[in-house]
Amino acid sequence: MTLRAGTARVDITPPNGYPFSSWGLRTGVAVGIHDPLLAQALVLDDGERAVAIVALDICNVAREFTNDVRQRVQTLTGIAPEAVLLNASHNHSGPPGVPRRSGVSLGQAPATYDGYAAALPDLVAGAVFSAWYNRRPARIGAGMGKASGISVNRVHRDDAKDEQVGIVRVDAEDDTPIAAVARFSCHGTCMAGQTLLWNADFVAPLRDTVVRERAGETLFLQGCAGDIAPWDFWFGNDEAKRHTYENRDELGARLGAEVLRVLMDIETVGDVRLGYTSWMLPIERRKLAWDDDELDLVARSLENAAPPEFPEYWPDDLHTTDSAQRFQLHYQRGAVRMYRDMRARQDEPLLAEVQALAIGEVAAIAANPFELFNGPGLDIQSKSPFGAASTLVLGYTNDYLGYLPRTQDFRLIKDVPLEEILDQHRYRWAYGMTNTHVQEGELDRLIAASAEALQEVYAQVP
């Protein structure tokens, strides 16, 4: 079937004067813009089915936001809601995701963001509409590269990590570039609290590197980065590379160079059939060993402690790798609030959207709303009927339901007392395990459901 494709982008940078999404321990608000934050849309249409892939320069999205965007997109274009994919880059230098209620505790977004949050769905849906309106005959292909030496397993630093760079190339019939899609797993934490400028972290220099050599839109899709961080940012490393724009730009440029290298060798085809599927998977919520009385007691003791005064922005020597150890109280209060929320909702399942898209037999995308550790992401990829080299596995998609580590990681903190878990000097390394909202064993169901979704869309594109 003859493929048509279109792209569009919209600036979603919040106003200056707004607070950032991450990096407490500072009082400053945004004073300027280093890079505009973007929502980028790619629409593919085979004449019978259409899909929309949206890349967002924000930390995460929420269920209500996704529903609003999809409803508006369907009204404007007719694209089915389950064929619209919204992936957050997990950028920590932007707004606080979409500040609306999610299935997990995200803290209270400032009231400042109410107007921004209300406008954002229409802005993003408008980008999808523009991409749909600008469809033209196209050819598409996919390839897989590898970017070594720019990321680390921040939880188990000696373990293997996913360094794959999954790439989709979209060209017009005359070989003019329409889009490049790049999937990589890495936290958007090259920058931290040292800056008061809105920025898109390493995604901005990645895009710039590719676009300088190849016109068209470059979309970044975040993979399974729950335990993957930039450079040598493993928990407890006092000598990690500093949070500077220079180090950020180097990572983005090296990733962009690998994208360009692989793009040159990708062959494209114009006769493809599209497929999509999506459903909600109920996930059992984590059952804590600590009861309400114990949590209340600890919460009161933490609230009575006097916090330090925070500066306008971070000093140069403060780092994401050791900030929790240097400012325990801030992290401990947040952890206890999260645990109390878990207890309050312990009988309410997490509803996780499992989504899969197929682009003929050229490429497939399997997406979920978790901060999935990279190992389970590789497990899903290995079960794909499209082949591992043609399958992009994403987290941070369509909603945000928190961390989901490997099954064996749950056992590393089993039966550890609350006081020890809260001790950041002893258990900061276990971040992602200590704060998962998912019950042990449920990961296997997510992996199986993702594999099933890939099988379903594979059957749609013979």
Summary of the structure (lengths in Angstrom):
residues: 462
radius of gyration: 21.1
end to end distance: 11.3
largest distance: 68.0
contacts: 1699
relative contact order: 0.15
helix: 33%
strand: 24%
